Amino acid sequence: AAFRARLAARGAAPAVRPVRAATSSRTRKVYALTERGEAIFGRLLTDDQADGRDGKAFALRWAFARHLTPEARLRLLERRKRQLEDRLSLGSRAADTPPRPLDRFERSLVEHSNASFQFELDWIEQLIAAETSSRSDVMGGGPLQHPAPKEPAAEVS
């Protein structure tokens, strides 16, 4: 109520509006996005400037990727791929020419970090391939190929 009062005082329409549940006798509020809220949500998902370098912003956006257009999903994946490639190239250069020799513990951390970035990069490339293949499927390509389920082994008595 206080939130709505502050918005009313500012003259702004809220981004969410309460909707009463019709089937329940209990009083509860169910919220739904307004058109303004959907527009803000769309801008937040597609804002290229808000990408974090640590992957948290990407993970949050990817969780809501179903709300993006296929082109926007592909741009998001390509941006993350470039970030990971940049990070991997910086990490390998830093390990090759450190200001001082790394001890085995520091080197193991650098190697672990690079392996983690490589693993994520491989995953991103798989997502790009799947997104590209689903786009070509929609544009007239063949169906996506999924492996056939394995038959359960017959019991021998």
C-alpha positions in Angstrom: 0.0 0.0 0.0 2.8 2.4 0.9 4.5 1.6 -2.5 1.3 2.4 -4.4 0.9 5.6 -2.4 4.4 6.7 -3.3 3.8 5.9 -7.0 0.6 7.8 -6.9 2.3 10.7 -5.4 4.8 10.7 -8.2 2.1 10.2 -10.8 3.7 7.0 -12.2 1.9 3.9 -13.1 3.1 0.8 -11.2 5.1 -1.9 -13.0 3.0 -4.6 -11.4 -0.7 -4.7 -10.6 -2.4 -6.9 -8.0 -4.9 -9.4 -9.4 -7.4 -11.1 -7.1 -7.6 -14.9 -7.2 -11.1 -15.8 -8.3 -11.2 -19.4 -7.1 -10.0 -19.1 -3.5 -11.9 -17.9 -0.5 -8.7 -16.8 1.2 -7.6 -13.3 0.5 -4.3 -13.3 -1.3 -2.7 -11.1 -3.9 -1.4 -12.4 -7.2 0.8 -10.0 -9.2 1.0 -9.6 -12.9 3.2 -7.4 -15.0 1.7 -4.4 -16.6 2.6 -3.3 -20.1 5.1 -0.8 -18.6 6.6 -3.6 -16.4 7.0 -5.8 -19.4 8.8 -3.0 -21.3 11.2 -2.5 -18.4 11.8 -6.2 -18.1 12.5 -6.5 -21.8 15.0 -3.6 -21.6 16.8 -5.1 -18.6 17.1 -8.5 -20.4 18.6 -6.9 -23.6 20.7 -4.1 -22.1 24.2 -4.8 -23.5 25.8 -2.3 -21.1 24.7 -4.1 -18.0 26.7 -7.3 -18.6 28.9 -8.2 -15.7 32.3 -9.7 -16.3 31.8 -12.4 -13.7 29.0 -14.3 -15.3 26.3 -13.5 -12.8 24.5 -11.0 -15.1 24.6 -13.6 -17.9 23.3 -16.4 -15.7 20.4 -14.2 -14.6 19.5 -13.2 -18.2 19.8 -16.8 -19.4 17.4 -17.9 -16.7 14.8 -15.7 -18.4 15.9 -16.3 -22.0 12.5 -17.8 -22.9 11.3 -14.2 -22.9 13.8 -13.1 -25.4 13.6 -13.3 -29.2 15.8 -15.9 -30.8 18.0 -13.1 -32.2 18.4 -11.5 -28.7 19.3 -14.9 -27.2 22.0 -15.4 -29.9 23.4 -11.9 -29.2 23.5 -12.7 -25.5 25.3 -16.0 -26.1 27.8 -14.4 -28.6 28.6 -11.6 -26.1 29.3 -14.1 -23.3 31.4 -16.1 -25.7 33.6 -13.1 -26.5 33.9 -12.3 -22.7 35.1 -15.8 -22.0 37.5 -15.9 -24.9 39.0 -12.5 -23.8 39.3 -13.9 -20.2 41.0 -17.1 -21.4 43.5 -15.2 -23.5 44.3 -12.8 -20.6 44.6 -15.7 -18.2 47.0 -17.7 -20.5 49.1 -14.6 -21.0 49.2 -13.8 -17.3 50.3 -17.4 -16.6 53.0 -17.3 -19.3 54.6 -14.0 -18.2 53.9 -13.4 -14.5 55.7 -10.5 -12.8 57.2 -13.1 -10.5 57.2 -16.9 -10.8 54.0 -18.5 -9.6 54.3 -21.2 -6.9 52.4 -24.5 -7.4 49.4 -23.3 -5.4 49.0 -20.1 -7.4 49.6 -22.0 -10.7 46.9 -24.5 -9.7 44.4 -21.7 -9.1 45.2 -20.2 -12.6 44.9 -23.6 -14.2 41.5 -24.2 -12.4 40.2 -20.8 -13.4 41.2 -21.4 -17.1 39.7 -24.9 -17.0 36.4 -23.4 -15.6 36.3 -20.7 -18.3 37.0 -23.3 -21.0 34.2 -25.5 -19.7 31.8 -22.6 -19.8 33.0 -21.6 -23.2 32.3 -25.1 -24.5 28.8 -25.0 -22.9 28.1 -21.6 -24.6 29.2 -22.9 -27.9 26.8 -25.8 -27.5 24.0 -23.4 -26.7 24.9 -21.3 -29.8 24.8 -24.4 -31.9 21.4 -25.4 -30.5 20.0 -21.9 -30.9 21.3 -21.7 -34.5 19.9 -25.1 -35.3 16.5 -24.3 -33.8 16.4 -21.1 -35.9 17.2 -23.0 -39.0 14.5 -25.5 -38.0 11.9 -22.7 -37.7 13.1 -21.3 -41.0 12.5 -24.5 -42.9 15.4 -26.8 -41.9 14.8 -30.3 -40.7 13.7 -31.4 -37.3 16.1 -31.4 -34.4 17.7 -34.8 -33.9 17.4 -36.2 -30.4 18.9 -39.6 -29.4 16.4 -42.4 -29.3 15.6 -43.5 -25.7 17.3 -46.7 -24.7 15.2 -49.8 -24.4 15.3 -51.4 -20.9 17.4 -54.5 -20.8 15.3 -57.7 -20.8 15.4 -59.6 -17.6 16.9 -63.1 -17.7 15.5 -65.6 -15.2 
